[in-house]
């Protein structure tokens, strides 16, 4: 069981590298490279450092109900990142969009998408996605083996 978990982890990291190496957008964490430790069988991603909390923490601490502009700007940042991903050829679906997979740089504030381990390039052979139940689109919950769609990211 440990070996299959290790293989699944390496597959998720390889998938994240495959997606991130082509992505360049101000609202998506920047991928710099990867380091492989052969003796321990580890792969480490070198990503942009985002100094700030995840979206859930940031909104709870900094965006009161009266601060509609703050919430709107963060929502716009996420929408711009999704628009960019979904416009790629082949199309990229994040697949696990949720508050903890969005980091916020407080200086802007600017939202940045992270964690592309479940992302998929929409090609003929792609597999269904996993995801977090509370953030899943209804069609993904009902049809767990369905092909990933950009609309599920938008719902999340």
Backbone as CSV, one residue per row, in Angstrom:
resi,resn,N_x,N_y,N_z,CA_x,CA_y,CA_z,C_x,C_y,C_z
1,UNK,0.830,-1.201,0.000,0.000,0.000,0.000,0.869,1.257,0.000
2,UNK,2.016,1.186,0.708,2.895,2.349,0.757,3.455,2.668,-0.631
3,UNK,3.828,1.611,-1.393,4.371,1.820,-2.732,3.347,2.446,-3.657
4,UNK,2.081,1.996,-3.588,1.050,2.570,-4.460,0.771,4.021,-4.084
5,UNK,0.831,4.351,-2.792,0.652,5.742,-2.365,1.808,6.595,-2.873
6,UNK,3.027,6.049,-2.832,4.191,6.776,-3.333,4.080,7.011,-4.830
7,UNK,3.643,6.000,-5.556,3.473,6.134,-7.005,2.403,7.170,-7.313
8,UNK,1.283,7.123,-6.599,0.217,8.113,-6.802,0.733,9.523,-6.530
9,UNK,1.527,9.678,-5.487,2.092,10.983,-5.141,3.016,11.478,-6.253
10,UNK,3.869,10.598,-6.765,4.779,10.981,-7.852,4.023,11.317,-9.130
11,UNK,2.950,10.585,-9.408,2.125,10.878,-10.585,1.483,12.253,-10.439
12,UNK,0.986,12.577,-9.241,0.378,13.894,-9.003,1.408,15.004,-9.183
13,UNK,2.622,14.801,-8.689,3.670,15.812,-8.841,4.062,15.959,-10.309
14,UNK,4.209,14.840,-11.015,4.553,14.903,-12.443,3.478,15.646,-13.224
15,UNK,2.223,15.414,-12.864,1.121,16.109,-13.528,1.182,17.604,-13.245
16,UNK,1.469,17.963,-11.999,1.565,19.374,-11.634,2.699,20.053,-12.404
17,UNK,3.826,19.376,-12.545,4.949,19.927,-13.310,4.551,20.119,-14.769
18,UNK,3.900,19.122,-15.337,3.488,19.181,-16.741,2.577,20.374,-17.003
19,UNK,1.687,20.668,-16.071,0.765,21.800,-16.220,1.507,23.118,-15.988
20,UNK,2.193,23.218,-14.858,2.773,24.497,-14.441,3.906,24.997,-15.331
21,UNK,4.618,24.106,-16.007,5.757,24.577,-16.805,5.333,25.430,-17.988
22,UNK,4.059,25.364,-18.378,3.559,26.151,-19.504,2.705,27.341,-19.075
23,UNK,2.439,27.471,-17.795,1.496,28.482,-17.306,2.245,29.735,-16.848
24,UNK,1.842,30.885,-17.388,2.413,32.169,-16.976,1.283,33.181,-16.867
25,UNK,0.875,33.471,-15.647,-0.221,34.414,-15.413,-0.028,35.032,-14.032
26,UNK,-0.325,36.330,-13.866,-0.102,36.979,-12.565,-0.956,36.428,-11.423
27,UNK,-2.020,35.686,-11.740,-2.879,35.133,-10.690,-2.713,33.625,-10.532
28,UNK,-1.592,33.109,-11.027,-1.260,31.689,-10.880,0.180,31.613,-10.389
29,UNK,0.409,30.805,-9.350,1.750,30.697,-8.773,2.747,30.317,-9.871
30,UNK,3.905,30.971,-9.865,4.918,30.774,-10.898,5.785,29.559,-10.577
31,UNK,5.951,28.695,-11.554,6.774,27.494,-11.443,8.185,27.822,-11.917
32,UNK,9.181,27.559,-11.063,10.571,27.820,-11.425,11.305,26.557,-11.864
33,UNK,10.952,25.410,-11.301,11.636,24.170,-11.650,11.327,23.079,-10.647
34,UNK,12.074,21.986,-10.745,11.877,20.854,-9.840,13.229,20.238,-9.502
35,UNK,13.317,19.673,-8.313,14.517,18.959,-7.869,14.126,17.516,-7.595
36,UNK,14.972,16.598,-8.030,14.697,15.176,-7.826,15.778,14.604,-6.922
37,UNK,15.346,13.969,-5.845,16.253,13.286,-4.923,16.078,11.792,-5.176
38,UNK,16.972,11.219,-5.996,16.824,9.830,-6.421,16.932,8.839,-5.271
39,UNK,17.854,9.059,-4.345,18.062,8.112,-3.253,16.820,7.955,-2.383
40,UNK,16.112,9.049,-2.161,14.906,8.997,-1.320,13.635,8.916,-2.152
41,UNK,13.753,9.016,-3.468,12.582,8.952,-4.340,11.658,10.140,-4.158
42,UNK,12.244,11.314,-3.939,11.444,12.518,-3.704,11.585,13.495,-4.859
43,UNK,10.495,14.188,-5.135,10.488,15.269,-6.115,9.991,16.510,-5.394
44,UNK,10.724,17.609,-5.539,10.339,18.859,-4.891,10.133,19.930,-5.948
45,UNK,9.016,20.625,-5.850,8.727,21.708,-6.780,9.318,23.007,-6.253
46,UNK,9.868,23.808,-7.146,10.374,25.130,-6.793,9.380,26.129,-7.376
47,UNK,8.592,26.732,-6.484,7.520,27.635,-6.890,7.764,29.032,-6.341
48,UNK,7.079,29.979,-6.927,7.090,31.352,-6.429,6.664,31.353,-4.959
49,UNK,7.311,32.167,-4.159,6.919,32.303,-2.754,5.815,33.348,-2.666
50,UNK,4.696,32.936,-2.132,3.566,33.850,-1.953,3.472,34.156,-0.467
51,UNK,3.719,35.401,-0.115,3.693,35.812,1.284,2.274,36.224,1.654
52,UNK,1.537,35.300,2.186,0.174,35.610,2.583,-0.608,34.349,2.872
53,UNK,-1.766,34.515,3.472,-2.601,33.376,3.856,-3.402,32.839,2.669
54,UNK,-4.117,31.744,2.913,-5.022,31.269,1.873,-6.270,32.159,1.861
55,UNK,-7.092,31.984,0.856,-8.253,32.854,0.649,-9.207,32.846,1.839
56,UNK,-9.490,31.677,2.387,-10.418,31.598,3.520,-9.914,32.423,4.699
57,UNK,-8.639,32.268,5.034,-8.062,33.024,6.149,-8.078,34.519,5.862
58,UNK,-7.693,34.895,4.649,-7.600,36.312,4.306,-8.963,36.996,4.391
59,UNK,-9.980,36.375,3.810,-11.320,36.977,3.827,-11.827,37.095,5.261
60,UNK,-11.607,36.059,6.070,-12.061,36.095,7.466,-11.381,37.211,8.256
61,UNK,-10.110,37.462,7.973,-9.345,38.435,8.753,-9.363,39.854,8.189
62,UNK,-9.545,40.006,6.871,-9.345,41.321,6.255,-10.536,41.871,5.477
63,UNK,-11.498,41.062,5.149,-12.604,41.531,4.300,-13.920,41.445,5.058
64,UNK,-14.283,42.512,5.722,-15.567,42.530,6.417,-16.682,42.597,5.380
65,UNK,-17.900,42.377,5.814,-19.044,42.443,4.898,-19.140,43.796,4.215
66,UNK,-18.659,44.841,4.870,-18.720,46.184,4.300,-17.690,46.381,3.184
67,UNK,-16.661,45.543,3.154,-15.591,45.691,2.168,-15.866,44.854,0.923
68,UNK,-16.885,45.237,0.194,-17.282,44.504,-1.003,-16.174,44.552,-2.052
69,UNK,-15.488,45.685,-2.159,-14.431,45.819,-3.165,-13.335,44.770,-2.959
70,UNK,-12.966,44.531,-1.716,-11.936,43.542,-1.388,-12.332,42.164,-1.915
71,UNK,-13.539,41.743,-1.608,-14.023,40.438,-2.060,-14.124,40.386,-3.579
72,UNK,-14.615,41.472,-4.172,-14.770,41.529,-5.623,-13.416,41.404,-6.318
73,UNK,-12.403,42.096,-5.818,-11.076,42.043,-6.439,-10.502,40.632,-6.392
74,UNK,-10.650,39.952,-5.274,-10.141,38.586,-5.158,-10.900,37.642,-6.090
75,UNK,-12.207,37.814,-6.172,-13.018,37.007,-7.088,-12.599,37.253,-8.535
76,UNK,-12.351,38.503,-8.878,-11.908,38.856,-10.226,-10.552,38.215,-10.538
77,UNK,-9.645,38.210,-9.574,-8.340,37.567,-9.765,-8.494,36.082,-10.091
78,UNK,-9.342,35.393,-9.328,-9.563,33.961,-9.555,-10.212,33.741,-10.921
79,UNK,-11.196,34.574,-11.263,-11.871,34.449,-12.563,-10.887,34.666,-13.713
80,UNK,-9.982,35.626,-13.572,-8.973,35.880,-14.615,-8.036,34.682,-14.772
81,UNK,-7.635,34.082,-13.661,-6.770,32.903,-13.718,-7.487,31.739,-14.399
82,UNK,-8.759,31.526,-14.048,-9.525,30.442,-14.674,-9.730,30.700,-16.160
83,UNK,-10.015,31.938,-16.503,-10.193,32.281,-17.924,-8.924,31.943,-18.706
84,UNK,-7.782,32.272,-18.140,-6.499,31.969,-18.775,-6.319,30.456,-18.937
85,UNK,-6.525,29.690,-17.854,-6.363,28.233,-17.916,-7.300,27.606,-18.935
86,UNK,-8.558,28.047,-18.905,-9.564,27.453,-19.781,-9.369,27.852,-21.239
87,UNK,-8.597,28.915,-21.500,-8.324,29.358,-22.874,-7.100,28.663,-23.476
88,UNK,-6.373,27.887,-22.669,-5.191,27.191,-23.186,-5.609,26.105,-24.174
89,UNK,-4.665,25.700,-25.005,-4.928,24.628,-25.956,-3.834,23.575,-25.803
90,UNK,-4.150,22.388,-25.278,-5.478,21.984,-24.815,-5.854,22.697,-23.516
91,UNK,-7.152,22.749,-23.289,-7.711,23.445,-22.131,-7.226,22.802,-20.832
92,UNK,-6.978,23.629,-19.810,-6.560,23.141,-18.494,-7.710,23.337,-17.514
93,UNK,-8.068,22.273,-16.798,-9.065,22.340,-15.726,-8.311,22.151,-14.413
94,UNK,-8.487,23.076,-13.459,-7.788,22.981,-12.172,-8.231,21.733,-11.427
95,UNK,-9.523,21.565,-11.246,-10.060,20.336,-10.675,-10.163,20.273,-9.167
96,UNK,-9.546,21.182,-8.448,-9.641,21.168,-6.986,-9.629,22.600,-6.463
97,UNK,-10.419,23.441,-7.110,-10.475,24.846,-6.725,-11.248,24.980,-5.416
98,UNK,-10.597,25.573,-4.418,-11.208,25.799,-3.106,-10.400,26.876,-2.408
99,UNK,-10.918,27.383,-1.320,-10.284,28.488,-0.614,-8.854,28.233,-0.192
100,UNK,-8.524,26.993,0.166,-7.165,26.693,0.608,-6.195,26.515,-0.558
101,UNK,-6.693,26.449,-1.796,-5.830,26.359,-2.976,-5.712,27.701,-3.695
102,UNK,-6.061,28.757,-2.981,-5.898,30.124,-3.473,-5.161,30.887,-2.377
103,UNK,-3.985,31.409,-2.707,-3.227,32.206,-1.747,-3.416,33.678,-2.071
104,UNK,-3.322,34.527,-1.039,-3.540,35.963,-1.222,-2.298,36.731,-0.783
105,UNK,-1.750,37.501,-1.715,-0.669,38.434,-1.386,-1.331,39.678,-0.811
106,UNK,-1.143,39.982,0.463,-1.852,41.094,1.101,-1.559,42.464,0.496
107,UNK,-0.391,42.669,-0.107,-0.020,43.986,-0.629,-0.999,44.493,-1.676
108,UNK,-1.612,43.614,-2.446,-2.517,44.015,-3.540,-3.904,44.400,-3.085
109,UNK,-4.685,43.572,-2.497,-4.390,42.144,-2.415,-4.507,41.484,-3.790
110,UNK,-3.755,40.402,-3.995,-3.811,39.645,-5.245,-3.955,38.163,-4.920
111,UNK,-4.953,37.532,-5.534,-5.169,36.099,-5.359,-4.346,35.329,-6.382
112,UNK,-3.804,34.172,-5.944,-3.020,33.309,-6.829,-3.456,31.861,-6.647
113,UNK,-3.750,31.186,-7.761,-4.105,29.770,-7.716,-2.858,28.939,-7.466
114,UNK,-2.996,27.913,-6.636,-1.911,26.971,-6.346,-2.465,25.553,-6.409
115,UNK,-1.598,24.567,-6.249,-1.937,23.147,-6.163,-2.623,22.640,-7.423
116,UNK,-1.818,22.354,-8.421,-2.322,21.839,-9.686,-2.184,20.321,-9.780
117,UNK,-2.067,19.650,-8.648,-1.895,18.198,-8.631,-3.044,17.433,-9.247
118,UNK,-4.262,17.974,-9.197,-5.415,17.297,-9.797,-5.789,17.870,-11.152
119,UNK,-5.047,18.848,-11.629,-5.381,19.491,-12.902,-5.296,18.501,-14.049
120,UNK,-6.030,18.805,-15.082,-6.016,17.972,-16.274,-5.958,18.847,-17.508
121,UNK,-5.172,18.387,-18.483,-5.265,18.943,-19.818,-6.442,18.229,-20.463
122,UNK,-7.354,18.979,-21.052,-8.535,18.346,-21.631,-8.187,17.735,-22.982
123,UNK,-7.707,16.503,-22.927,-7.390,15.734,-24.120,-8.287,14.512,-24.141
124,UNK,-8.262,13.776,-25.227,-9.160,12.619,-25.369,-8.954,11.564,-24.289
125,UNK,-7.712,11.376,-23.833,-7.436,10.294,-22.901,-7.445,10.678,-21.436
126,UNK,-7.900,11.884,-21.092,-7.799,12.305,-19.697,-8.782,11.555,-18.809
127,UNK,-8.374,11.413,-17.540,-9.155,10.670,-16.549,-10.000,11.621,-15.712
128,UNK,-10.996,11.060,-15.010,-11.801,11.895,-14.101,-10.936,12.493,-13.001
129,UNK,-11.433,13.564,-12.410,-10.727,14.271,-11.345,-11.167,13.788,-9.982
130,UNK,-10.378,14.116,-8.968,-10.785,13.950,-7.580,-11.428,15.253,-7.155
131,UNK,-10.984,15.787,-6.024,-11.495,17.076,-5.594,-11.992,17.033,-4.170
132,UNK,-12.502,18.154,-3.711,-13.008,18.308,-2.356,-14.520,18.446,-2.417
133,UNK,-15.226,17.557,-1.752,-16.678,17.444,-1.867,-17.412,18.768,-1.683
134,UNK,-17.065,19.538,-0.655,-17.779,20.792,-0.387,-17.666,21.805,-1.520
135,UNK,-16.660,21.677,-2.364,-16.414,22.642,-3.437,-16.748,22.074,-4.817
136,UNK,-17.218,20.833,-4.892,-17.476,20.186,-6.183,-18.769,20.662,-6.822
137,UNK,-18.731,20.742,-8.149,-19.938,21.031,-8.920,-20.878,19.833,-8.819
138,UNK,-22.193,20.065,-8.847,-23.152,18.960,-8.723,-22.930,17.844,-9.741
139,UNK,-22.593,18.195,-10.990,-22.408,17.161,-12.011,-21.191,16.282,-11.729
140,UNK,-20.205,16.811,-11.012,-19.030,16.018,-10.651,-19.382,15.062,-9.515
141,UNK,-20.210,15.517,-8.576,-20.642,14.659,-7.465,-21.489,13.504,-7.987
142,UNK,-22.429,13.807,-8.875,-23.350,12.791,-9.399,-22.620,11.794,-10.295
143,UNK,-21.741,12.286,-11.151,-21.012,11.423,-12.085,-19.524,11.494,-11.791
144,UNK,-19.071,10.748,-10.795,-17.674,10.800,-10.357,-16.709,10.360,-11.457
145,UNK,-17.185,9.581,-12.428,-16.311,9.116,-13.498,-16.439,9.960,-14.766
146,UNK,-17.129,11.108,-14.661,-17.330,11.978,-15.825,-16.026,12.685,-16.202
147,UNK,-15.945,13.065,-17.479,-14.784,13.829,-17.950,-14.779,15.200,-17.273
148,UNK,-13.604,15.699,-16.904,-13.525,17.026,-16.288,-13.995,18.113,-17.252
149,UNK,-14.621,19.145,-16.703,-15.091,20.268,-17.515,-14.705,21.578,-16.841
150,UNK,-14.465,22.579,-17.668,-14.130,23.909,-17.159,-15.268,24.466,-16.312
151,UNK,-16.504,24.121,-16.644,-17.654,24.633,-15.898,-17.613,24.204,-14.431
152,UNK,-17.001,23.058,-14.136,-16.882,22.608,-12.743,-15.941,23.526,-11.961
153,UNK,-14.876,24.021,-12.607,-13.996,25.008,-11.964,-14.770,26.281,-11.656
154,UNK,-15.576,26.731,-12.609,-16.343,27.970,-12.433,-17.308,27.821,-11.268
155,UNK,-17.970,26.672,-11.147,-18.881,26.430,-10.030,-18.134,26.527,-8.700
156,UNK,-16.973,25.889,-8.634,-16.196,25.865,-7.387,-15.816,27.261,-6.950
